[in-house]
Amino acid sequence: DYLHDKSPLWRVVGRVCFHLAENRRDPAHPFAFMATYGREVTAGARVRHAPLKAALREFAADRDGLLRLLEPVHRAAQASDFVREIVDSRAIFQPQAWTAAQAHSFLRDAEACEQSGVVVRLPDWWRAKSKPRPQVRVTLGDRKAEGVGVDAMLDFRVELVLGGEILTESELRGLLAGVDGLQLLRGRWVEVDTSRIRAVLEHWRSAERAVAGDGVSFSTALRLLHGLPAHDDLFENHLEDPERAAWTQVSAGRWLERLLADLRAPGSTEADPGEALKATLRPYQRDGVAWMWLLARLGLGGCLADDMGLGKTIQVLALLLLLKRAGKRGPAPGPHLVVVPASLLGNWRAEQLRFAPSLRVAVAHGSAGAGAMEQLEARLSSPRHGLDVVLTTYGMVARADWIRRVRWGLVAVDEAQAIKNPGTRQTRSVKALMSRIRLALTGTPVENHPGDLWSIFDFTSPGLLGTQAVFREQVRQLEQRGGGYGSLRALISPYILRRMKTDRRIIADLPDKIEVPVHCGLTKLQIALYERSLEELSSQLSEVDGIQRRGVVLAFLQRFKQICNHPSQWLGDGTYKPSDSAKFGRLRELCEPIVDRQEKALVFTQFRELTRPLADFLESVFGRAGLVLTGRTPVKRRPALVEQFQDERGPPFFVISLKAGGTGLNLTAASHVIHFDRWWNPAIEDQATDRAFRIGQKKNVMVHKFVCRGTVEEKIDAMIREKQALSRELLGGDADRKLTELETDELLRVVSLDITTALAEEA
C-alpha cells in the first residue's frame, strides 16, 4: 500500500491491463489487442508486463490470488458485452488481430473497463479530449454583417470538416458509403456514424438553403455559438440533442470572431472624447467608453455593470460627447435620453455641467410644470430642436406619452435594476421607448434571481435571451444539469461589462472596505415584547392559509425587526428611551470612538419612522446635529444635504432610509457605514455602503452591521450571506418569500427567541 501511494508505477503491479494498438501491416486487421498483467517494477523504473495467459501458470497453486487478479476483468465483462464475448471464448488469454469494427466496439466500452478496475492503454488519438470524428461545421459571420444591431444579418456556411480541414465532396461520399465505427480518412482513424452525419448535414444544409442569401440574425448566431436554443424554427432543438450536437461544430467566422474578441477586451479599441470632457478618465474608464462606443457603432445594446462608485456616469457622459461629435453621420444621431431615479436627477445634472458642459441638456421632470413639458415636447418635434440630451425620471417615462413617441438615438437607463420586474408599468414604459441603441447602467445586474438579468437584457438586446418563459426553462435545465451557468455567461459576456472595486487591477489606490458584525442582545422589555409576539404569531398561523398566511408572516417579520430596533418603534409611543433598546446602547458604544477621532458616519435603516429618533439620539452622542434623508426629502434639497455632509466642517453623521438613499449619493466624507437593521437583499445593502466606498474615498471604510443575537435577525444575517454566495452564480431568491413559504413549525423555529443568547449582554 505504501508503494502504491508513493509511485504510480506500483499501482499497475498486480493489475490486468488491456492494450490496443494500431497494426498498419495488416489492412484487414488493422488493430492488435493483448491482455497482460503487471508483474513487477524493474530497476529501470519500468513495469514489467506478462501475457495474461502466464497468470494461469503463476497462480496455479493460488486460486484466491488468481481470482483477485481476474476480478476486475469479470466486472468489465458484466459492463461490456464485447469484453464478455472475449472472456467467454477465452480469447482474452491470446494476442488478437482485430478488425476496425472490433476495435471500435472495444473503444466504446473502454471507459467501463477502467471503471471496473482494469488498466486500459489506448491510442493517443482516442484519448484526446474530443473523439476523432468528422463534424458538420457551421461558420457564422465570415464577412461584415449586413445592417446593425441584434437583427443584423450574418453570412452562414455549412461544410464537413475533420480537424479543421474541409473534406471534399468525394471524401464525403466515400465516408457516407462506408461502414459505421472506425474509418481510415486522410491517414488517420476517425469515428463515423453515417446516419447521424447524414441527418446533421441535411439539417444544416436545409437551413442554409432556407436562408439563402439573407443569412441569420446576429442574436440567433450568438445563441447557436453558445449551444443555446436559437428561437428560430430553422434551428430549434437541433443542438439540444447531445447526440446530434456531438457531430456539429458551430464557429464564429473571421469578422464575428474579431468583433467578439474586441467586445470581451474593451481595451483593444480606442474612443477619446477629447477636450470636450473636462476630466481625466482612469484607464478602466477609457476601456468602458471604448466598449460602449464599439457597441454603438454596431447598433448593439449593452449593460455597463461596473461596481458602484467606479464612475458609470462619467463614462456615459464621455459616450454622449462622442455621439455628439459624430453627428448625423454617426451611429446614433441625437437627441439622446437618460432615464434615472428621481433622487439622481440633480446628481446627473451636476455631473454633466461639471464634466460635459458642451452638451445641450434639457430636464424633463414634473416639478418644472405642465407648461414647460409641453414646450419641451414641441421643441423635440422640430428637426432644429438644438438638444443633445434629455434627462428624465422613470416616473416621467411612465406618465408622459410624448417621451415614448420621440425616436431617440441612445436611451440609457441608470440604476437599471428599476426595470427588473417585467410586469410593472414602469418597466413596460421604458421598454416601449424607441431608440437605435439601448444602454443599461447598474452596479447590481442580478439582485435576487436570474430573471433580473433577463429583464435588463430584454431592454438592451431584445430577443438575445429569448422570451421570459423560454429563459426560465433554460435556467431550470442548467440548474438541473449542475454544471453552472457557463453557456449563459458566455452568451452575455460581450454585452455586459463588469469591473469590481475590489479588483486591484482596476483601482490600485482605493482603500479597503472592512465589514464588522456588531452583535448585541435584547433588553428585558424587548424580550417580553418578542415573546408575546411569538405567541400571537403561533395563534394566528393556525387560523389562516394561502395569501392571507403570507401577509401575516410578513407583518410579524416586520414586527420582530422593529422590536429588535427599539420597543417604541413597535409600540408607537414615541418615547425612544435609549435604555429600552440594546441596539441604541451598542450604537452609543460604537460611535463614541468615532466622535473622539472626529470621523463621520452614515447610518442606514430600512424604517423611515426610525430616522428622526436615531438622529436625535446620535446628536446626544456626537454633541452636534446631523442630517436626515428619507423618501420624503424633496429631490431638489438632496444635493445641498450631500454638499453639507461632504464639507470637512459639516455635520458628523447622516441618517438615511435605505431605499431612499441607497443609490446616487456621493458621501465619501464618511469613513464608517452603520446598518442599524438588515434588509433582505444584500445588493441593496451594498449599494448603500458604496455611498462611502467609492472613487474619491481616501480612508478605509468600516462597515458595521447590527445583529441581535438569538433573534430572527441572526437568521436573516445567515440568509444574506448565503444569498451573496449564490448571486455570484446567477442564483438566489427572495429571503422574505422563502420565510413565508416555510411550514409553521419550521417558521416558528426561525423566528424563535434564544433567551440565553439574547440576554447575554444584559447579565
ZAMILUM-189331 format. One record per residue (C-alpha): residue in three letters; x, y, z. Coordinates in pm, whole numbers, plus 50000, padded with zeros to 5 digits. Layout:
ALAXYZ...
//
This chain:
ASP500005000050000TYR502875023750083LEU504465018349739HIS501095022149565ASP500605055849734LYS504105068549653SER504525057849289PRO502005054649004LEU504055025948862TRP503285003649159ARG499555009349106VAL499844988548786VAL501654959348950GLY499234931149021ARG496564945348786VAL495274934048449CYS495954957448158PHE494154958247820HIS496334971247533LEU495004982847196ALA497434994346926GLU497385000646551ASN498684972946324ARG499354990245991ARG500904958945834ASP497534941245806PRO494854962545629ALA492184936245700HIS493004935546072PRO494464970046140PHE494404967246522ALA496154944746775PHE494814936347122MET496544919847414ALA495684914747781THR498604914948028TYR499184919248399GLY501854939148579ARG504334916048750GLU506964939348893VAL508784972748865THR512274968748715ALA515474985848828GLY514985009448534ALA511655021148682ARG509505003448426VAL506604979948482ARG507304945048351HIS504144930248197ALA503414893748124PRO500684879647899LEU497524872648097LYS497874835847999ALA501034834348213ALA498954842148520LEU497244808448485ARG500624791548541GLU501914816348802PHE498784813449018ALA498184776148956ALA498624769149327ASP496954801349443ARG493334800949331ASP492364830149555GLY495214851149416LEU494124843649059LEU490524852749139ARG491644885849292LEU493704893548980LEU490844885048742GLU488024900948946PRO488224934448755VAL488054915048427HIS484834898148537ARG483374931948641ALA484334945648298ALA482614915848133GLN479424924248322ALA479634960348199SER480594952547837ASP479064926947601PHE482194928047386VAL484514920047679ARG482154892347791GLU482474876047448ILE486284875147454VAL486234862747815ASP483704835147747SER485634824047437ARG488924826247635ALA490284847847350ILE491334872247619PHE494284849547703GLN495714852347349PRO497024881847141GLN494304892346895ALA494334907946547TRP491154928946524THR489114944746250ALA488224981546273ALA484694971646383GLN486054950346671ALA488394978146779HIS485535003346779SER483354980446991PHE486164978247246LEU486915015547237ARG483295024047313ASP483475002347627ALA486985012547735GLU485725036747999ALA483525009748155CYS486584986948172GLU488575013748354GLN485735019148599SER485784981648664GLY489424983648773VAL491214972848455VAL494124994148331VAL493455003847967ARG496125015147720LEU494705031147403PRO496005050547102ASP496535087447180TRP494025098546918TRP491215081947112ARG492395096147444ALA492105131747310LYS489535154547473SER487265152147168LYS486985119846975PRO488475119846622ARG485395123146409PRO484265143346107GLN481865171046203VAL479435193646025ARG480915228346072VAL478575258146064THR480505290746022LEU478735323146110GLY479915358146027ASP482915354145799ARG482075387545640LYS480975420245796ALA477315419745893GLU474615434945676GLY472955461845889VAL473445468246261GLY472075455946591VAL470855422046708ASP468845418546386ALA471895424246163MET472295395345919LEU475405373345919ASP476555350345640PHE476115313245701ARG478225284645562VAL477975246745609GLU480765221645536LEU482075188145659VAL485445190645834LEU487995168646001GLY490305185146250GLY489575219046098GLU490245207345740ILE487385208345489LEU486545174545335THR485915172044961GLU482605160344817SER484245127744705GLU485565121845059LEU482095129045194ARG480505103944954GLY483105077745046LEU482505083845415LEU478735080045388ALA479105048845170GLY481345032245429VAL480515013645748ASP479795028046091GLY482525026746350LEU486105034446252GLN487165045445904LEU490615055045779LEU490435090445644ARG493425110845529GLY495755086645701ARG494055086946041TRP491325067146211VAL488075085746273GLU484795076246434VAL481875075846192ASP478105073246239THR476815076045884SER473145080645977ARG473905108646222ILE476315126245986ARG473745123945706ALA470945137445932VAL473035165846076LEU474385175745736GLU470925175845581HIS469545196445870TRP472115224145834ARG472145223745454SER468375226645459ALA468725256945689GLU471415270845459ARG469105267645159ALA466205283145350VAL468105314645449ALA469665316045100GLY471485349145066ASP469815365145369GLY471925348445637VAL471005345746006SER470355373146259PHE473085384046497SER471155372246804THR470405338146651ALA474065333946556LEU475205341346910ARG472805316547063LEU473925289646818LEU477555297146902HIS476935290447270GLY474785259547228LEU471575276547340PRO468085274347185ALA468005296746879HIS464295306746897ASP464125300546523ASP462155272346359LEU465085265146126PHE467465257046410GLU465255249746711ASN466065218946920HIS468925206746700LEU471795214946934GLU469725204947238ASP470105168547128PRO473535159247274GLU473955131047022ARG473495154646729ALA475455182646894ALA478475159346917TRP478595158246535THR478125195846496GLN480675223646529VAL479325259246530SER482085285146499ALA482465322546453GLY483815334246121ARG486715358446091TRP484685390546121LEU482475378446407GLU485425363446594ARG487315396646583LEU484215415646691LEU483525393246991ALA487195395047092ASP487025433047084LEU483845433447293ARG485325409947552ALA488575430147570PRO487405466447568GLY490945479947590SER491625467747236THR489825497547080GLU490055534847145ALA487475562347182ASP488615596447302PRO486075624347355GLY488965649047363GLU488895682547540ALA485105683147549LEU485335660347853LYS486595681448142ALA488135652448330THR490895626848301LEU489455592048272ARG491075563248456PRO492355535348228TYR489425512348305GLN487015541248236ARG488635547047897ASP488135509947828GLY484475513147928VAL483925542647693ALA485635523847407TRP483445493347473MET480235513947467TRP481385532447155LEU482025499346977LEU478545487247074ALA477075519946945ARG478855516946611LEU477465481846575GLY473975492246680LEU474075468646977GLY472795473947329GLY474775466347642CYS474895467048019LEU477595486948197ALA477585468148526ASP480605483548698ASP480645481349074MET479095511149248GLY481465540349276LEU483555532748967GLY482165562148771LYS479495548948536THR478065584148498ILE481245599848363GLN481745570948120VAL478265576447975LEU478875614047955ALA482025606547752LEU479965584047522LEU477385611747475LEU480185635547376LEU481425610447118LEU477925606846976LYS477565644646958ARG480875648146774ALA479885620846527GLY476685639646447LYS474205628046186ARG476775605646019GLY477435587946346PRO475895555546470ALA473085572446664PRO472245608846592GLY470615626846885PRO468675636047078HIS469535610747346LEU467555601647658VAL468955593848003VAL466435578848248VAL467315579948619PRO465595576248957ALA464225609749074SER466795610749353LEU469635610949098LEU468335638048868GLY470245665749043ASN473385644649063TRP473345637048689ARG472765673548601ALA475605684748827GLU478005658648683GLN477065668748329LEU477635705848395ARG480965697948556PHE482385672448313ALA480495677247984PRO479285713547980SER479155714647600LEU476235690147595ARG472945708147541VAL470685692747804ALA467015696447896VAL465495682048214ALA462065666048181HIS460545664348527GLY457105671248664SER458465697648902ALA459055720448600GLY455305723048541ALA452965711648264GLY453715742248050ALA457445735348046MET456825699147947GLU454555709847661GLN457255733747538LEU459875706147553GLU457575682347364ALA457025708547093ARG460745716047076LEU461665679647025SER459145676246743SER461195701146540PRO464275689646342ARG466035720546483HIS465435711946846GLY469025720846935LEU469275694447210ASP471835667147267VAL470365650547576VAL467135649547772LEU467395639448137THR464255624448286THR462975600348551TYR461365566148544GLY458135581048673MET458085606648393VAL458605579948126ALA455625560748264ARG453405591948271ALA454415611647960ASP453295595347635TRP455235620547425ILE458575607147556ARG457695573447408ARG456825589347072VAL460255605247022ARG462795584946824TRP465925587547038GLY469475579846932LEU470585564447261VAL468445555747561ALA470485550047877VAL468775538948199ASP470635543848525GLU470085520848825ALA468635496448573GLN467555472748848ALA464495495548844ILE463285475748540LYS463955441148681ASN460225433948723PRO458945429548366GLY455275431848459THR455325466848609ARG454065497448425GLN457445514048479THR459335485748309ARG456865483048021SER457065520747962VAL460875520547950LYS460915491047709ALA458445509247484LEU460945537547422MET462155539947061SER465915542447004ARG468765529846790ILE470865519447091ARG469935509847446LEU472255510347742ALA471615498548098LEU473695510648393THR473635491048715GLY476025480348985THR473775450849069PRO472675433448746VAL471485403448949GLU469865412449282ASN467745382149355HIS467495357549067PRO468425352848700GLY465145368848598ASP466625402748691LEU469215397448421TRP466605386548169SER464565418348213ILE467615440748171PHE468705422647854ASP465145422747726PHE465575460647728THR469115463347591SER469075433847348PRO465505421547290GLY465435385047188LEU469005376747288LEU467855356847592GLY464575346147435THR461165350447593GLN460825350947970ALA459255316247969VAL461985301847748PHE464675318047964ARG463195303648283GLU463135269048130GLN466695273048010VAL467865283448358ARG465965254148509GLN467725229948275LEU471135244948353GLU470445241248725GLN469315205348680ARG472495196548493GLY474525210748780GLY477245224348553GLY476745260948640TYR475805289248408GLY478795287748172SER476845288547845LEU474655317147966ARG477665337148087ALA479415331247754LEU476355343547564ILE476025376447754SER479715383347818PRO480255405447509TYR477315427547611ILE477935432247981LEU480995449748123ARG481545443148492ARG484515456848689MET484835454949069LYS486395479749309THR487985451149497ASP489985441649186ARG493355458649235ARG493935456748861ILE491075481348825ILE491805505249110ALA495075501249293ASP494645532049512LEU491185526049660PRO491375519450035ASP489995488350200LYS486415481250298ILE486295462550628GLU482995446450730VAL482455440451101PRO479355424251254VAL478025442851557HIS476295417951785CYS474005429152063GLY471405413752288LEU467915424752390THR466685443352697LYS464115426452920LEU461385448252770GLN462395437752418ILE462385401152522ALA458905404252673LEU457525420352356TYR459295394852134GLU457905365152330ARG454385379552330SER454615384351953LEU455775348351908GLU452665336152091GLU450415358151876LEU452085345751556SER451655309451655SER447995315351732GLN447255334151409LEU449055308951187SER446595282151294GLU443695303251166VAL444885314650819ASP446285299750499GLY447265309150143ILE447885345650062GLN446435356150399ARG449045334850577ARG451805351450374GLY450545385750480VAL450515375650846VAL454065362150830LEU455415393550658ALA453705415850915PHE455225396651205LEU458685395751049GLN458475433551029ARG457305434851393PHE460205413251514LYS462695436151341GLN461035466951491ILE461205452151841CYS464895444351789ASN465475480751693HIS463545496751981PRO460315488152166SER458945522952092GLN459125516451720TRP456645487951756LEU454575503252036GLY454405536951860ASP454615555852190GLY457285580052061THR459425578552379TYR462515560452245LYS464295557952581PRO467875546852498SER467905522852793ASP464975503252646SER467005491552343ALA470225471552349LYS470895483751995PHE470805520252100GLY473285512652375ARG475535494052134LEU475255522851886ARG476495546952153GLU479475524352229LEU480295522451859CYS480005559751791GLU481895573652091PRO485325563951946ILE484195578251610VAL483485611151789ASP486915610251957ARG488635605451619GLN486505632851462GLU485325609251188LYS481995608451009ALA479365581150985LEU476445570950766VAL473625552950947PHE471145533150735THR467785519650847GLN465015504650638PHE462395522450852ARG461625558850771GLU459915563851110LEU463175554851288THR465385580751114ARG464445610251337PRO464725591151670LEU468155578451559ALA469245613551462ASP468085627651797PHE469935600251984LEU473135604351780GLU473055641951838SER473435634452209VAL476415611852130PHE478225634451881GLY477345666752057ARG476235681151724ALA473215677951498GLY473395655651196LEU471425651850875VAL468415630450781LEU467325618650436THR464185598250363GLY461885592250071ARG460025623850173THR463105645850134PRO462495667749825VAL464725658549531LYS465885694549494ARG467115695249855ARG469265664049836PRO472325678949660ALA472535705549934LEU472455678650205VAL475255659650030GLU477305691449999GLN476865699050371PHE477985664150471GLN480945664050234ASP482215696550386GLU485005688050629ARG483385710450892GLY479895697750814PRO477615675151020PRO479315644351166PHE476605619051083PHE473925612850823VAL470875590750898ILE469375577350575SER466425554650498LEU467855525950297LYS465605526749992ALA465655564749960GLY469385569949989GLY470915537249882THR471795549849535GLY473255580149365LEU474735598149665ASN478455605549685LEU479245605950057THR482965598550072ALA483405621150376ALA482195591550582SER484655565150693HIS482005544950880VAL478825529250744ILE476375515651002HIS473505492850901PHE471255496251206ASP468865469751077ARG469125444850792TRP467425443950455TRP466645410650291ASN468675419049984PRO472485421150016ALA472705440749690ILE470625468949844GLU472915469650148ASP476005470049927GLN474605499049727ALA474115518450048THR477635510250169ASP479035522549840ARG477805557649908ALA481085559650105PHE483205532149945ARG483715547249600ILE486195566949391GLY487315597349588GLN487455578249915LYS490895582250075LYS490245564450404ASN489505528450489VAL485755523150525MET484445503950826VAL481075487650766HIS479185478851086LYS476195455551051PHE473975452151360VAL472615417851451CYS470555409551761ARG471725375751885GLY469195348151935THR466535365151718VAL465245364351363GLU467965389851278GLU470565362751323LYS468665340851074ILE468375370050830ASP472125375650855ALA472775339250765MET470345341150472ILE472035372750341ARG475455356250348GLU474045325650167LYS472385348149909GLN475615367249842ALA477365334649758LEU474545323149531SER474285356149343ARG477815351349217GLU476465321449022LEU473365339948899LEU471265323249167GLY469215333949464GLY465715341449579ASP463775365049799ALA464575356650159ASP461295370650286ARG459385349150036LYS461365318850147LEU460315325150506THR456645329950423GLU456615296350246LEU458065276550538GLU455915251750724THR454575265551053ASP456905245451280GLU459945254751073LEU458915291451058LEU458475293151435ARG461955278251479VAL463395305551255VAL461765334351443SER462085318251787LEU463935335752065ASP467055321752227ILE466675339752561THR470065328752693THR471855343952394ALA469635374752379LEU470195382352749ALA473955376152737GLU474775413152728GLU472205421652993ALA473835399153250
//
